[in-house]
Amino acid sequence: MGAQTSLEVCIARKQAEAQDICSLELRALPGQSLPAFAAGAHIDVHLPGGLVRQYSLSNDCAEPDRYVIAVLRESASRGGSAAVHTQLLQGQQICISAPRNHFALQAGAKKHLLLAGGIGITPILSMARCLAREGADFTLHYSARARERMAFAEAIEASAWATRAHLHLDTAGGKPQLDIAGLLAVAEPGTHLYVCGPRGFMDAVLDTARAAGWPQEQLHYEFFAGEAGPREDDAGFEIQVASTGQVVRVAPEQTVVQALESIGVCVQTSCEQGVCGTCLTRVLEGEIEHRDMYLTEEEQAANDQFTPCCSRARSSRLVLDL
């Protein structure tokens, strides 16, 4: 696992939360403890077959003795969600990373607007629980296709902050009941927006917010999956390792990580989709073609770092700080 801190934990409970969604309650082994986390954090879960996937923590960060994740079984699963649903069992020990957080609450915000679509409720729920406990001003909107697909709905409705939560189901025609445009029509100073869920939902929310004049610094989001994989128009290019001068050709069907591995240069990866930021690498020369969901638009425009698991080069060569 490289430099990442690894932990052995026990699956204390596994249960169905909604259609195709199960939750896992993870606890430390006897004599050990779990690192603290903040709302919005996620962990790497090491699955059978060598797969590593990221899952957000949904419980209150004030709970020191457990992590709770929820996993949607994807019909187009690359193996991760299927492994969680079919191979992980209650009582089993598994390996995870320490929590990492790229989706943190903003301490100086006057108000927090939380939007969740489908399984995106997991980090958003942790945020709501934290904000409620701290007495902060927040509102939660949770959208899903159907009630039976809405994980944690009963827990939200039974919570002390239920009046701050609004559950939205798609209409019979498949259209979202949530009025995104109306909700985001006014960008109030001091209000920060947090959104997580399927790509289409997130794009709709973020595009609407930007069109309504929301400043980028008031928008916070976390994608669960990128669009990894080669494209028909991909071209080859060269990668140079700055420390040794080695140059390797990246074929159209290859990732930079794969090409580097062929010359013995290993870059630590996790999600392999440009979502988690584990492989983030500094670029010293060349023009990057960003394909990640991790860096902000401003960070991408700086052209000084990229995710070699999925991003490529627009120029003929990139020189990496390796």
HELIX and SHEET records of a PDB file:
HELIX    1   1 PRO A   48  GLY A   50  5                                   3    
HELIX    2   2 GLY A   80  GLN A   87  1                                   8    
HELIX    3   3 GLY A  118  GLY A  120  5                                   3    
HELIX    4   4 ILE A  121  GLU A  134  1                                  14    
HELIX    5   5 ARG A  147  ARG A  149  5                                   3    
HELIX    6   6 ALA A  153  GLU A  157  1                                   5    
HELIX    7   7 ALA A  162  ARG A  164  5                                   3    
HELIX    8   8 ILE A  180  LEU A  183  1                                   4    
HELIX    9   9 ARG A  199  ALA A  211  1                                  13    
HELIX   10  10 GLN A  216  GLN A  218  5                                   3    
HELIX   11  11 VAL A  256  GLU A  261  1                                   6    
HELIX   12  12 GLU A  297  ALA A  301  1                                   5    
SHEET    1   A 6 VAL A  52  SER A  56  0                                        
SHEET    2   A 6 HIS A  42  HIS A  46 -1                                        
SHEET    3   A 6 GLN A  93  SER A  97 -1                                        
SHEET    4   A 6 SER A   6  ALA A  18 -1                                        
SHEET    5   A 6 ILE A  21  ALA A  28 -1                                        
SHEET    6   A 6 TYR A  67  LEU A  72 -1                                        
SHEET    1   B 5 ALA A 165  LEU A 169  0                                        
SHEET    2   B 5 PHE A 138  ALA A 144  1                                        
SHEET    3   B 5 LYS A 111  GLY A 117  1                                        
SHEET    4   B 5 THR A 191  GLY A 197  1                                        
SHEET    5   B 5 LEU A 219  PHE A 223  1                                        
SHEET    1   C 5 VAL A 247  VAL A 250  0                                        
SHEET    2   C 5 PHE A 237  VAL A 241 -1                                        
SHEET    3   C 5 ARG A 317  LEU A 320  1                                        
SHEET    4   C 5 THR A 281  GLU A 285 -1                                        
SHEET    5   C 5 GLN A 305  PHE A 306 -1                                        
SHEET    1   D 2 ILE A 288  GLU A 289  0                                        
SHEET    2   D 2 ARG A 312  ALA A 313 -1                                        
END                                                                             
